[in-house]
Amino acid sequence: MSYRPKLVKKICITKAVFMAVFILLALIYFFILITNQDLRNSIWEEKSFLISFIVIWLCLLAGFLSVFMDFVLIKKNQDMVRDLKDLSFLDRLTGLPNRYSIDRISLKYDSPEKLFHLGCVLIVLDNLKEINEKCGRGSGDKVISDFCSILESVGRQYGLIGRNSGNEFLVVIENCDKNIIELFLGDLGRRIHNHNTLSDCLPIEITYSSALGDDSSAEHFYSIITSAYKNFSVNPKTLT
């Protein structure tokens, strides 16, 4: 994806032309000095010629450096724009893809064939509200951060991980079936159990549900997520 708008492209082309002109003028002037002995002698004999020579070369050098610095600033601004675009699709607290990023990625699942073996796991951090009320918002943020580290570590080998809202997370798995979902949940459950053993004062408690494109006859990406939410409202499962 290009982060350079059309206006910036035109500015870069214009600056490149200016730089080429400065370089060409410098080469022409240097060539004249090399081939014209009388001019070289005049420069050293006449103070006015020497001053003109210095001024011309300073102007050429200043023009070249000015255009070069413009390129440097444009490059820095492009990097900043790219970073800001990337950050707009990441959750500020956890660094995971946010809802906007999930919306963007969902566009790739644009056919029944791509949806057929797609799985979704909806995970809700169940005790977040209780921790916020008892221990404060800082403790709640720490639980979210700890859980996201575990979720990312386990989930990245399975598929896309995203934070859908405050205490809701989605894992989207391609080429998925029930066995793969069970493997993922088993790995996640073991990591959460280990965490809770070491940090029993701020335990992680989650409930979850899952849905498969195979089962829901999905027509679009969000129909699978909707099925996961329906399953959650009917029969949420606990993983501690």
N, C-alpha and C positions, 0 to 999 in steps of 0.2 A: 504494500500500500504506500502511495506517495503522500508525503506530508507537505509538499511544496505547492502552494497555490499558483495559478497561472500568472498573477501579477509578479510574484517573486521570481518565477522563471524568466519573465521578460526583463526584470531588473538584472538578473544574473547574466543574461545574454548581453545586455547593454554594457555592464561592467566588464565582461570578457572582451568586448570590442574595444572599449577604452584601454584596457590593459595591453591588448595586441597593438593598438596604435602607439602607445608609449614605448613599447619594446621596439617596434619598427622604426620610430623616430630616433631612438637611441642608437640602433644599428646603423641607420643612414648617417647620422652625425659622426659616429665613430669611424665609419668607412671613409667619409670625407676627410676626417683628420688624418687617417692613415695614408690616403692617396695624395693629399695636398700638402706638400712640404712648405709652401709659402704661408699657408694658413697657420701651420704649426709654429713657424718662426714668428709670425705676427702676434700670436697669442703670448709668447714669451717676451717679445720686444715691446709691445704696446699694452699699457696697463688697462685701457678700455676693453681691448680684446680679451684679456685675461679675466676681467670682471664679467664680461658677457658669457665667456665660456663656463665660469663657475655658476653663474645664475641659471644658464640653460640646463646644465646637468643637475642642479639642485631642484629645478622645476620638474624635470623628467623623473627624478628619484622620488620627489614628494608625490607626484601624480600616481606613480606606480605603487608606492606604499599605501596611499589613500585607497586605491581600488582593492589592493590586497586585503587591507583591514576590513573593507566592506564585505568581502567574501567571508572573512573569519566571523564577523558579526552575524551575517546571514546564516552561516553554518550553526553557530551557537543558538540562534533563535529557532532554527529548524529542530535542533535537538530538544530544546525546551518545549516546543509545541508537541513533538512526538511523545515526550515524557508526560506532558499534561493529558494528552489523549489516552495514553496508557493508564494513567492514574484514574481517569474518569470511569474506567471500566473495572477498577479494583476497589474492594472494600477498604476503607481507611484503617480500620482497626486490625483486621486480620491479613490483609494483602491477598485475599482470595478474590476470584472473579465475583462481581456483584450482579444484581438483577439485570442491569443494562447489558453486561457482558453475556449473560445467559441468553437474553433476547437476541443479541447479535449472533451468537453461535448457533442458536436454534434455526437460523436461516439455512444452514447447510443440510438440514433434514427436510428436504423439500419433495420427497417422493415416498410412496408406500413401501418401496423396497428398503429404503434407509431407516424407516420407522419400525419395520417388522421385528427386527432383533434388537431393538433399543430398549434398555431398561432404565428405570428411574427409582432412586431411593430417597425418600423424604425423611430427614432427620430433624427432630426438635430437641433442643437442649432444655430438658424438662424442669430442672431446678434453678434456672437462671433468675427468675423473679424472686424466689425464696432467698437466694444468696444476696441479691441486690438489697432486699429489705433488711436482712439480718446483719450482713457484713459490709454493706456499702457498694456503691457503683464500681469502685476500683477493683474490689474482689470479683465482682461479676465480669468485668472486662478481662481479668486474669483467667477466669474459667473459660471464657470464650476463646482467648488466645491459646490456652493449653489444649483445648479441644480441637481447635483448628489446626494446630501443629500435628496432633495425632491424626486427624482426618486427612490432612494433606499427605502425611507420610504414608498412610495406608492406602488412601484412595487414588493417588497419582498413577499407580500401576494398573488401576481398573478403568478410570475414565475421567471425565470432567467433574470438578468440584466447584461449587459456588455457594455463596451466602445469599439466600433468597430474601431474608429479612432479619430482624433482630436476633431471634433464636432459632431460625429455620435455615436448614442447609439442604442442598440438593447434590446428589451424585448421579451423573448421567453416564451410562455404560453402553458402549457399542458392542455388537456381537454377543449379546447378553442372554442368559437364561436363568432359571431359578437356582441352579447349582452355583453359578458365578455370584449371584446376589448373596447366597448363603456363605460362600467363601469370603466375600468382602465383609459381611457382618461378623463372621467368626474372627477374622483378623482384627477388625475394629473393636470387638468386644474384649479380646485379650489385651489389647493396648490400653483400653479404658480401665480394665480391672487392675492392671499393673500401676496405672497412674493413681487410682483411688487407694491402692494399698500404701503408696508412698505419700499421698497427700489427702489423708482422710478428712482434714478440716475443710477442704474445698473440693468435694467429690464431683465427678461428672456423671450426671444421670440423663439418659436420653430415651426417647420413644421414637419409633420409626414406622414407616409403612413403605411398600414398594409396589411398582406396577411394571408390566411388560407390554410393549407394543403388540406382541403376539396375542395377548389375552384381551386387550382393549380394542382391537381392530382400529388402531389409531389412524386418524385422517391427517393430523398435524402434530407437531412436537408437543404443544401444550395440552393436547388431549391425554397424553401419557401422564403428564404432571397432574392434571385434573383427576385422573384415576387414582394417583398416589394420594392426593388429598382426600378423596372420597374414602379410600381404604383406611386412611388415618382416622377419619371421623367415625368410622364404623368399628374398626378393630385396631387401635394403636398397640404396637408391641414394645415391650420394654427391653432395653439392653443396658446392663450396668456392669 
